Amino acid sequence: QVQLVESGGGLVQAGGSLRLSCVTSGIVFSINDVGWYRQAPGKQREWVAGITSGGRTNYADSVKGRFTISRVNAKNTVYLEMNSLKPDDTAVYYCNTRTVGTGREYWGRGTQVTVSS
């Protein structure tokens, strides 16, 4: 059974930092690309950042320079380091992967990030 479990969300003041984690199981983590998405109230889910199996990273323009995605294959975990947080970053953050071979897509249940002004 494939599981993605996010943690690390919380309430933080503008300008603060948080580090999100996503622990995966049931997949060969090291060969899969992984991404972070977010969904703010009343808005569509949007892509935030991605990291390939080879460690190449990419970011949405809205978070570039403030967020850093990384992975530790030995821990089956992907991280999202978020700095200089803004109220607009308030959202539920989700971990996502699409497995190599089957192409099936998996989501975690999300972790809430709230940034107060």
N, C-alpha and C positions, 0 to 999 in steps of 0.2 A: 504494500500500500504506500503510495506516494504521499508525503506530507511536507509542507513548507510552513514553518512556524516563526512568525515575526515577533520581535520584542524590542524594548528600548524606547518606545514612545513615551510621551508625557507632556506636561505643561512647562513651558519655558518662556522667559521674557524675550522680547525682540533683541537681537544681537547675541543671543545665547547659542548654545550648541547642544546637539544630541547625537548619539550614535545608535543606529538601528542595526539589529542583527536578524538574519533569517537562517535558521537551521533546517536543512533538508534531510530527508530520508526516503529510501525506496527507489532512488535513482543513482546512476553513476554520475555523481555530481561533477567530477573533474572534466567530463567531456561535453558538458552542457553550458550554453550561454545562459546568463541569468540577468534579470532586470528588476528595477524598482519602479513602481507606478504609484500614483496618488490620486485620491478623489476627494475634492472639497465638497461641502454641502451645496446641493443644487447644481453641481457641475459634473461634467463627464470625467471619467477616469482618464488620466494623462500619464504618458511615459515620462520618467524622471531621469533615469540613468541605466546604463547597461554595461555588462562586462562579458567578454567572450571567454571561451574555455582557455584561450591562450593569454588572457589577461589584458586584452585591448579594451579600453574604456571609451564611453561616449556619454554625453550629457545633453539634457535639454538646455536651451539658451537661458531659461529662467533661473537655473541653478548653477550654471557653469561658473567656476571660480569659487563657489561656496560649498559645494557638496563633493564628496569623494567616495566612489564605489570601489570596493576591494573584495577579495575572496581568499579564503584559506581552504584549499582542497582537502587537506588532512582532517579538517573539522567539518567538512560538508557545509560550510557557512559562507554567506555573503554579507557584507557590511555596507552601511551607508552612513558616512560621517557627514554631519550637517552643521555648518558653521554660519555665523552671521544670519541667523534665522530671522525671517520677517513674518508679520501676521499673514501675508499671502501664502506662506508655506503651510498654514493650518490645513490639515487633511488627514484622512486615513491612508497610511502607506502600506502598499502591498508588494510582496515578493512574487516573482513570476519566472517560470522557466518553460521552455518547450523542448521536450526530450529528443535527442538525436535518434534517428531511426523511425520511431513511431510518429513523431511530430505532434504528440499530444501535449496540450498546454495545461499547466498546473498553476494554481494560485494559492497563496496563504490566506488567512482570514483577516489579516491586516492589524496594524497597530496605530493608535490615534496619536497624532502630533498636534498640539495646540500652542500657538505662539501668541502671547499677549503683547499689546502695544504699550 
